Amino acid sequence: MGVIVWRNAFLAINGVDYSADVASLTLNYSSEMLDKTAMGNTSRIKTGGLKNWSAEATFHQDLTAGHIGSVLFGLVGTTTCIELRPNNSCSTAINPSYSGVAIPDSNTFGGAVGSLLDTKCTFQAAGDLARASSS
């Protein structure tokens, strides 16, 4: 099993590669855990329910037209397509692609004096998350 150093991730928003602006990237994928405990059970019994996913990205801010700051501002609250890969190269068995339709719920930026101006965005699920890889 190969070890991955998280240093060259890929993130595309509506088919445009913004990887060079990404400072950090997190993909969250989970299942609701439903309680199906019944009379006579002596422990809680759980079962998986609906899936949920989101992606969190921190970008180095660029407010000029066509760059991440102006793009995110226009996307908040609307559906958009996103794609993530662990490495910024083609999708393979060891570099799968994760994609889906999401809604950016925020575009927050700020920082301390003298620091880079970063913007944070959370993309909430608006459809299923797909995982694909080429052999």
Steps between C-alpha positions, in 0.01 A plus 500: 500500500638835399524795734376833367657831592219756482673768293352503150124442525265585214182708532284606208189714530270491199782340301757771579815390684558715811764268651774764490292720734420226755674519838301215659233256387282254690239255374246379758293187425271341755182304562220581740492242775142398574403334825312173444515385861190301594353343811720219626827651371761567767714725281421775252472362148587737215443487127631724226261756355536771241847604392628853543805676361661841488830652398686778678759707322725787602628709211760773479272790412508662157222755449570579134239409239486130416706397802391311810373799702259626237404146395405387851306819569274427204453132588388523864155345532495353148581154370841437352702200388816416691768237448781404739795266458779423748761587237483756220539243223265276306266270688641150558438208734728670755378855424119478496278791408220612731233715338152630562259787488534725804384832641766736634341617826748773583793709381686622807829684487728676741820458697749658734705804409791405278354162401376380164137585438330160480140413425318195630210326331291199592329310219188316625356197318229572242515147356692176531880485526658286228835324524666403175840375392661385179692175503 
